[in-house]
């Protein structure tokens, strides 16, 4: 009896020792690093927004972050990210296939697929975005109309304090609706509001504790109720909404005159119906539509919310933008995206918003497709890599005043706009955001439209707005209210 009891005690101890030795052996194959759980206990007031930057100062520009038994190599700072994602772009081309990602996205669509599926879907996405008029005045007119709707909504506040976040999200979401479905939805539409609520849930799950727990204990977590159960439920509802739109398009097919993303995709399905290697199907189409909304709404809306917060906080910057716009265009002439070249200061302000208030906690993870050696470190094939894009945009080796909101980062001494290779808010390499051009057009047209119509001020009695973000995978500002004072009689 005593021998059995000793055996039952010794067995798990031996297994733990074996697992520990296996982990030590694994560590030798990765850049030096540490366990995230060994650091988190030190944090008393929540995860700081720049925790990866802080850890990089201690561990170096390339280090391994162990989440339980799972290694994630973090690449920090412009030079390291450039070496990895630009100079070795094809070596970092895959996305992770973690338990959560596989359960949520099922290797479909563009953002989290790999191999042949990813190549076909991404190529189609890039070509179709161009066909839909990005960079041309066709889509710009749609965005300008939505911007005018937002101006009308702001005007309804009659100069009184209001929260701009929901109207901004509605407007940006409707831009994607026109792109994907060929129509905008009224704000009171029940299905449209459910879609916006779903996008909010999506943004809160990424990098959350439940998601991390799912990655490590997925065989248990998938059976437990909680935030992830709600996430997967909302995911299915949203995909069902997309599939309903697909069915509507199939009923009134416009294969000879496609007008939106679904039309073009259905046309591509028809062309490829006899190709055994085709990945064009309704499941991938529904996933692509979901990604258009998830990626195209949250980050752009968040950036616009930050832009208004900063514009209100720095009235001298706001005044300078308004004077530049009036000096070039007056108060009524239409402004298009190509006109940004005539507005160097305004263009610099928009870039500085994206730099100083990066919309994500860090860049979307990649996976190495082969063994890679960068900057003296070896990263094995199949390693999940986190490019810390926040560290690039705040790199003190590249930016004069990285912690400050300073439009001069993008201006020459004589006030001309200058592009910066360190400016990478949309990612870089083979996985760079395919919606970058759309986001740039939206930010420019929305912001110039709003600043022509209003002067934004702090409510009476409010001395400042909170510039710290709510830490999540998407870095939203804390809720705030501002006053939109009409500049001209309406």
C-alpha positions as CSV (number, residue, x, y, z in Angstrom):
1,X,0.0,0.0,0.0
2,X,2.8,2.4,0.9
3,X,4.6,1.6,-2.3
4,X,1.5,2.4,-4.4
5,X,1.1,5.7,-2.5
6,X,4.7,6.6,-3.1
7,X,4.3,5.7,-6.8
8,X,1.2,7.9,-7.2
9,X,3.1,10.8,-5.6
10,X,6.3,10.3,-7.5
11,X,4.6,9.9,-11.0
12,X,3.3,13.5,-11.3
13,X,6.5,14.9,-9.8
14,X,8.5,13.0,-12.5
15,X,6.2,14.2,-15.2
16,X,6.6,17.8,-14.1
17,X,10.4,17.4,-14.1
18,X,10.3,15.9,-17.6
19,X,8.1,18.8,-18.8
20,X,10.4,21.3,-17.2
21,X,13.5,19.7,-18.8
22,X,11.7,19.6,-22.1
23,X,10.9,23.3,-21.8
24,X,14.6,24.1,-20.9
25,X,15.7,22.2,-24.0
26,X,13.2,24.1,-26.1
27,X,14.4,27.5,-24.8
28,X,17.9,26.8,-26.3
29,X,16.4,27.0,-29.8
30,X,14.8,30.5,-29.3
31,X,16.2,33.9,-28.6
32,X,16.6,34.6,-24.8
33,X,13.4,35.4,-23.0
34,X,11.2,34.9,-20.1
35,X,7.8,33.6,-18.9
36,X,5.0,36.2,-19.2
37,X,3.4,34.8,-16.0
38,X,6.6,35.5,-14.1
39,X,6.2,39.2,-15.0
40,X,2.5,39.7,-14.8
41,X,2.4,39.1,-11.0
42,X,4.5,42.3,-10.6
43,X,1.8,44.4,-12.3
44,X,-0.7,45.9,-9.8
45,X,-2.7,48.4,-11.9
46,X,-3.4,46.5,-15.1
47,X,-1.3,45.8,-18.2
48,X,0.5,49.1,-19.4
49,X,0.0,50.1,-23.0
50,X,3.7,49.8,-23.8
51,X,4.5,46.7,-21.8
52,X,6.3,45.1,-24.8
53,X,8.5,48.2,-25.2
54,X,9.3,48.1,-21.5
55,X,10.2,44.4,-21.7
56,X,12.3,45.1,-24.8
57,X,14.4,47.6,-22.9
58,X,15.2,44.8,-20.4
59,X,15.5,41.8,-22.8
60,X,16.7,43.3,-26.1
61,X,15.1,44.1,-29.5
62,X,14.4,40.4,-30.2
63,X,13.3,38.2,-27.3
64,X,11.0,35.2,-26.6
65,X,7.9,35.6,-24.6
66,X,6.8,32.3,-23.1
67,X,3.0,32.0,-22.4
68,X,3.0,28.7,-20.5
69,X,4.7,26.3,-22.9
70,X,4.0,28.5,-26.0
71,X,6.9,30.6,-27.3
72,X,6.2,33.9,-29.0
73,X,9.2,35.8,-30.4
74,X,8.8,39.6,-30.1
75,X,10.5,41.9,-32.6
76,X,10.8,45.4,-31.3
77,X,12.0,48.7,-32.8
78,X,12.2,49.9,-36.4
79,X,15.5,48.2,-37.3
80,X,14.5,44.8,-36.0
81,X,11.0,45.0,-37.6
82,X,12.5,46.2,-40.9
83,X,15.0,43.3,-40.9
84,X,12.2,40.8,-40.2
85,X,9.1,41.9,-42.1
86,X,10.7,43.8,-45.0
87,X,14.2,42.2,-45.6
88,X,12.9,38.7,-44.9
89,X,9.3,39.3,-45.9
90,X,8.7,35.9,-47.5
91,X,10.1,34.1,-44.4
92,X,7.4,35.7,-42.2
93,X,4.5,35.3,-44.5
94,X,2.2,32.9,-42.5
95,X,-0.3,33.6,-39.8
96,X,-0.3,31.5,-36.5
97,X,-2.6,28.5,-36.4
98,X,-3.3,28.6,-32.7
99,X,-6.3,26.8,-31.2
100,X,-8.3,30.0,-30.8
101,X,-7.5,31.2,-34.4
102,X,-8.4,27.9,-35.9
103,X,-11.7,27.7,-33.9
104,X,-12.7,31.3,-34.8
105,X,-11.6,31.6,-38.4
106,X,-11.4,28.0,-39.7
107,X,-8.5,28.9,-42.1
108,X,-10.8,30.9,-44.2
109,X,-10.8,34.4,-45.6
110,X,-7.7,36.6,-45.9
111,X,-6.5,37.7,-42.5
112,X,-5.9,34.3,-40.8
113,X,-5.6,31.9,-43.7
114,X,-2.3,30.5,-45.1
115,X,-0.9,28.9,-48.2
116,X,-3.0,28.6,-51.4
117,X,-6.2,29.9,-49.8
118,X,-4.5,33.0,-48.5
119,X,-2.7,33.7,-51.8
120,X,-6.0,33.4,-53.8
121,X,-8.1,35.4,-51.4
122,X,-5.6,38.2,-50.9
123,X,-4.9,38.6,-54.6
124,X,-8.7,38.8,-55.2
125,X,-9.1,41.3,-52.4
126,X,-6.3,43.6,-53.6
127,X,-7.6,43.5,-57.2
128,X,-11.2,44.1,-56.2
129,X,-10.5,47.0,-53.9
130,X,-8.8,48.7,-56.9
131,X,-11.8,47.9,-59.1
132,X,-14.2,49.4,-56.6
133,X,-12.5,52.7,-57.0
134,X,-10.0,53.1,-54.2
135,X,-7.8,56.0,-55.2
136,X,-10.4,57.1,-57.7
137,X,-13.2,59.7,-57.2
138,X,-15.9,57.0,-57.4
139,X,-15.4,55.7,-53.9
140,X,-14.3,59.1,-52.6
141,X,-17.8,60.4,-53.5
142,X,-19.3,57.7,-51.3
143,X,-17.0,58.5,-48.4
144,X,-17.7,62.3,-48.9
145,X,-21.4,61.6,-48.7
146,X,-21.0,59.6,-45.5
147,X,-18.8,62.4,-44.1
148,X,-21.5,64.9,-44.8
149,X,-24.0,62.6,-43.0
150,X,-21.6,62.7,-40.0
151,X,-21.5,66.5,-40.2
152,X,-25.3,66.6,-40.1
153,X,-25.3,64.3,-37.1
154,X,-22.8,66.4,-35.2
155,X,-24.8,69.5,-36.0
156,X,-27.8,68.1,-34.2
157,X,-26.0,68.5,-30.9
158,X,-26.2,72.3,-31.5
159,X,-22.9,73.0,-29.9
160,X,-23.7,71.1,-26.7
161,X,-21.4,68.4,-25.2
162,X,-21.8,65.0,-26.9
163,X,-19.9,61.7,-27.3
164,X,-18.7,61.4,-30.9
165,X,-17.8,57.7,-30.8
166,X,-21.1,56.0,-31.9
167,X,-21.8,58.4,-34.8
168,X,-18.2,57.9,-36.0
169,X,-18.5,54.2,-35.8
170,X,-21.8,54.2,-37.6
171,X,-20.4,56.3,-40.5
172,X,-17.2,54.3,-40.9
173,X,-19.2,51.0,-40.8
174,X,-21.5,52.4,-43.5
175,X,-18.5,53.0,-45.8
176,X,-17.7,49.3,-45.5
177,X,-21.4,48.5,-46.1
178,X,-21.3,50.3,-49.4
179,X,-18.1,48.6,-50.3
180,X,-19.3,45.1,-49.4
181,X,-23.0,45.2,-50.0
182,X,-23.5,48.2,-52.3
183,X,-25.8,50.0,-49.8
184,X,-25.7,51.9,-46.6
185,X,-28.0,51.2,-43.6
186,X,-30.0,53.7,-41.6
187,X,-28.7,54.0,-38.0
188,X,-32.0,52.7,-36.6
189,X,-31.7,49.4,-38.7
190,X,-31.8,46.6,-36.1
191,X,-29.4,44.3,-38.1
192,X,-27.0,47.1,-38.6
193,X,-26.9,47.9,-34.9
194,X,-26.3,44.2,-34.1
195,X,-23.4,44.3,-36.5
196,X,-21.9,47.3,-34.7
197,X,-22.4,45.6,-31.4
198,X,-20.7,42.5,-32.7
199,X,-17.7,44.5,-33.9
200,X,-17.3,45.9,-30.4
201,X,-17.3,42.4,-29.0
202,X,-14.7,41.3,-31.5
203,X,-12.3,44.1,-30.5
204,X,-12.5,43.2,-26.8
205,X,-11.7,39.5,-27.2
206,X,-8.3,39.8,-28.9
207,X,-5.3,39.5,-26.5
208,X,-7.8,39.1,-23.5
209,X,-7.1,36.8,-20.6
210,X,-9.9,34.4,-21.8
211,X,-8.3,34.2,-25.3
212,X,-4.8,33.4,-23.8
213,X,-6.4,30.8,-21.5
214,X,-8.1,29.2,-24.6
215,X,-4.8,29.0,-26.4
216,X,-3.3,27.0,-23.5
217,X,-6.3,25.0,-22.2
218,X,-8.5,24.9,-25.3
219,X,-9.7,21.4,-24.5
220,X,-11.3,22.7,-21.3
221,X,-12.1,26.3,-22.3
222,X,-14.2,25.4,-25.3
223,X,-16.7,23.7,-23.0
224,X,-16.9,26.5,-20.4
225,X,-19.4,29.5,-20.5
226,X,-18.0,33.0,-20.5
227,X,-16.8,35.8,-22.9
228,X,-15.5,33.4,-25.5
229,X,-18.8,31.5,-25.7
230,X,-20.5,34.9,-26.4
231,X,-17.7,35.7,-29.0
232,X,-18.2,32.5,-30.9
233,X,-22.0,32.9,-30.8
234,X,-21.7,36.5,-32.1
235,X,-19.3,35.3,-34.8
236,X,-21.8,32.9,-36.1
237,X,-24.6,35.5,-36.1
238,X,-22.4,37.9,-38.1
239,X,-21.4,35.3,-40.6
240,X,-25.1,34.5,-41.0
241,X,-25.8,38.2,-41.7
242,X,-23.1,38.2,-44.4
243,X,-24.5,35.0,-45.9
244,X,-28.0,36.5,-46.0
245,X,-26.5,39.4,-48.0
246,X,-24.8,36.9,-50.3
247,X,-28.2,35.2,-50.9
248,X,-29.8,38.5,-51.8
249,X,-27.0,39.2,-54.3
250,X,-27.4,35.8,-55.8
251,X,-31.2,36.4,-56.3
252,X,-30.5,39.6,-58.2
253,X,-27.2,38.7,-59.8
254,X,-25.3,41.4,-61.6
255,X,-22.5,39.3,-63.1
256,X,-22.3,41.6,-66.1
257,X,-22.2,44.8,-64.0
258,X,-20.7,44.1,-60.6
259,X,-21.2,46.9,-58.1
260,X,-19.7,45.8,-54.8
261,X,-17.4,43.2,-53.2
262,X,-20.0,40.4,-53.1
263,X,-20.8,41.0,-56.8
264,X,-17.2,40.7,-57.8
265,X,-16.7,37.6,-55.7
266,X,-19.7,35.8,-57.1
267,X,-18.5,36.6,-60.5
268,X,-15.1,35.1,-59.6
269,X,-16.8,32.0,-58.3
270,X,-18.6,31.6,-61.6
271,X,-15.3,32.0,-63.5
272,X,-13.5,29.5,-61.3
273,X,-16.3,26.9,-61.0
274,X,-14.4,24.3,-63.1
275,X,-11.1,24.9,-61.4
276,X,-10.4,22.0,-58.9
277,X,-7.8,24.2,-57.1
278,X,-10.2,27.2,-56.6
279,X,-10.8,28.4,-53.0
280,X,-13.6,30.8,-54.2
281,X,-16.7,29.7,-52.3
282,X,-19.4,31.2,-50.1
283,X,-17.7,30.3,-46.8
284,X,-14.6,32.2,-47.8
285,X,-16.7,35.1,-49.1
286,X,-18.6,35.3,-45.9
287,X,-15.3,35.3,-43.9
288,X,-13.9,38.0,-46.2
289,X,-16.9,40.2,-45.7
290,X,-16.6,39.7,-41.9
291,X,-13.0,40.8,-42.1
292,X,-13.8,43.9,-44.1
293,X,-16.0,45.0,-41.3
294,X,-13.9,43.9,-38.4
295,X,-10.6,45.3,-39.7
296,X,-12.1,48.2,-41.7
297,X,-14.4,49.7,-39.1
298,X,-12.8,49.4,-35.6
299,X,-9.3,50.7,-36.4
300,X,-10.5,53.6,-38.6
301,X,-13.2,54.7,-36.2
302,X,-10.8,54.5,-33.3
303,X,-8.3,56.7,-35.2
304,X,-11.0,59.3,-35.9
305,X,-12.0,59.3,-32.3
306,X,-8.3,59.9,-31.3
307,X,-8.0,62.6,-34.0
308,X,-11.0,64.6,-32.6
309,X,-9.6,64.2,-29.0
310,X,-6.2,65.5,-30.0
311,X,-7.6,68.3,-32.2
312,X,-9.7,69.4,-29.3
313,X,-6.8,69.1,-26.9
314,X,-4.5,71.2,-29.1
315,X,-6.5,74.2,-30.4
316,X,-3.4,75.7,-32.0
317,X,-3.1,72.6,-34.2
318,X,-6.8,72.8,-35.0
319,X,-6.6,76.4,-35.9
320,X,-3.6,75.9,-38.2
321,X,-5.4,73.0,-40.1
322,X,-8.5,75.1,-40.6
323,X,-6.6,78.1,-41.9
324,X,-4.6,75.9,-44.3
325,X,-7.8,74.4,-45.7
326,X,-9.5,77.8,-46.1
327,X,-6.4,79.3,-47.6
328,X,-6.3,76.6,-50.4
329,X,-10.0,75.7,-50.9
330,X,-12.2,78.3,-49.2
331,X,-15.3,77.1,-47.4
332,X,-17.3,75.3,-50.2
333,X,-15.0,73.7,-52.8
334,X,-14.9,69.9,-52.6
335,X,-11.7,68.3,-51.3
336,X,-10.5,64.9,-52.7
337,X,-7.8,62.7,-51.4
338,X,-5.3,63.8,-54.1
339,X,-5.6,67.3,-52.6
340,X,-3.6,66.2,-49.5
341,X,-0.5,67.3,-51.4
342,X,-1.9,70.9,-51.2
343,X,-2.4,70.5,-47.5
344,X,1.0,69.5,-46.0
345,X,0.2,70.5,-42.4
346,X,-3.2,68.8,-42.4
347,X,-1.6,65.7,-43.9
348,X,1.1,65.8,-41.2
349,X,-1.5,66.0,-38.5
350,X,-3.3,62.9,-39.7
351,X,-0.1,61.0,-39.9
352,X,0.9,62.1,-36.4
353,X,-2.5,60.9,-35.1
354,X,-1.8,57.5,-36.5
355,X,1.7,57.4,-35.2
356,X,1.2,58.8,-31.7
357,X,-2.1,57.0,-31.1
358,X,-1.5,53.7,-32.9
359,X,-4.9,51.9,-33.0
360,X,-3.5,48.4,-32.0
361,X,-1.7,47.1,-28.9
362,X,0.9,45.6,-31.2
363,X,1.1,44.2,-34.8
364,X,-0.8,41.1,-35.9
365,X,1.3,38.0,-35.3
366,X,3.2,36.2,-38.1
367,X,4.6,32.7,-38.3
368,X,8.0,31.8,-39.9
369,X,7.8,29.4,-42.9
370,X,11.5,28.4,-42.4
371,X,14.4,28.8,-40.1
372,X,15.4,32.5,-40.0
373,X,18.5,34.3,-38.7
374,X,18.1,38.0,-38.1
375,X,20.3,40.4,-36.2
376,X,22.3,37.5,-34.7
377,X,19.2,35.6,-33.4
378,X,17.9,32.3,-34.7
379,X,14.1,31.8,-35.0
380,X,13.0,28.3,-35.8
381,X,10.6,27.4,-38.6
382,X,7.0,27.5,-37.4
383,X,7.6,30.1,-34.7
384,X,4.9,32.6,-33.9
385,X,6.3,36.1,-34.1
386,X,4.8,39.3,-32.7
387,X,6.0,42.4,-34.6
388,X,5.6,45.3,-32.1
389,X,4.5,48.0,-34.4
390,X,3.8,50.3,-31.5
391,X,7.6,50.2,-30.7
392,X,8.3,51.2,-34.3
393,X,6.0,54.2,-34.2
394,X,7.5,55.3,-30.8
395,X,11.1,54.4,-31.5
396,X,13.3,57.1,-29.9
397,X,16.1,56.3,-32.5
398,X,13.7,57.4,-35.3
399,X,11.4,60.0,-33.9
400,X,12.5,63.3,-32.3
401,X,9.8,63.4,-29.7
402,X,8.2,60.0,-29.8
403,X,6.0,60.4,-26.7
404,X,4.5,63.7,-27.8
405,X,1.9,64.6,-30.4
406,X,4.0,66.6,-32.8
407,X,3.0,67.1,-36.5
408,X,6.5,68.4,-37.2
409,X,7.6,64.7,-37.3
410,X,6.3,64.7,-40.9
411,X,7.3,68.2,-41.9
412,X,10.5,69.7,-43.3
413,X,11.9,72.9,-41.9
414,X,10.1,74.9,-44.7
415,X,6.8,73.2,-43.9
416,X,6.6,70.6,-46.6
417,X,5.2,67.1,-45.9
418,X,7.8,64.3,-45.8
419,X,7.2,60.6,-45.9
420,X,8.9,58.4,-43.3
421,X,9.9,54.8,-43.8
422,X,9.4,54.3,-40.0
423,X,5.7,55.1,-40.4
424,X,4.2,51.6,-40.4
425,X,0.7,51.8,-38.8
426,X,-0.7,49.6,-41.5
427,X,1.9,46.9,-41.2
428,X,4.4,46.0,-43.9
429,X,5.6,43.2,-46.1
430,X,3.5,40.5,-47.6
431,X,0.8,40.8,-45.0
432,X,0.4,44.6,-45.0
433,X,-3.2,45.7,-44.6
434,X,-5.1,45.6,-48.0
435,X,-7.4,48.3,-46.7
436,X,-4.7,50.9,-46.2
437,X,-5.7,53.1,-49.1
438,X,-9.3,53.1,-48.0
439,X,-8.4,54.0,-44.4
440,X,-6.2,56.9,-45.6
441,X,-8.9,58.3,-47.8
442,X,-11.5,58.0,-45.0
443,X,-9.4,59.7,-42.4
444,X,-8.5,62.6,-44.8
445,X,-12.0,63.2,-46.1
446,X,-13.8,62.7,-42.7
447,X,-11.4,65.0,-40.8
448,X,-11.2,67.8,-43.4
449,X,-15.1,67.7,-43.7
450,X,-15.5,68.0,-39.9
451,X,-12.9,70.7,-39.4
452,X,-14.4,72.8,-42.2
453,X,-17.8,72.6,-40.5
454,X,-16.9,72.9,-36.8
455,X,-14.5,74.1,-34.2
456,X,-14.1,71.5,-31.5
457,X,-13.9,72.7,-27.9
458,X,-13.8,71.2,-24.4
459,X,-17.2,71.3,-22.5
460,X,-17.5,74.1,-20.0
461,X,-15.7,73.2,-16.8
462,X,-13.6,70.4,-18.4
463,X,-9.9,71.2,-18.3
464,X,-8.5,68.3,-20.3
465,X,-9.3,64.9,-21.9
466,X,-7.8,61.6,-20.9
467,X,-5.1,60.7,-23.5
468,X,-4.4,57.3,-22.0
469,X,-6.0,54.4,-24.0
470,X,-8.2,51.6,-22.7
471,X,-5.8,48.8,-23.1
472,X,-7.0,46.0,-25.4
473,X,-6.0,44.7,-28.7
474,X,-7.6,47.8,-30.2
475,X,-6.6,50.9,-28.2
476,X,-9.7,53.0,-27.8
477,X,-9.7,56.3,-26.0
478,X,-11.7,56.6,-22.8
479,X,-15.2,57.9,-23.4
480,X,-15.2,61.7,-23.8
481,X,-17.5,64.5,-24.7
482,X,-16.7,67.5,-26.8
483,X,-18.6,70.5,-28.3
484,X,-18.8,70.9,-32.1
485,X,-19.3,74.7,-32.6
486,X,-20.6,75.5,-36.1
487,X,-18.2,77.7,-38.1
488,X,-20.8,78.9,-40.6
489,X,-24.5,79.4,-40.5
490,X,-26.3,76.3,-41.7
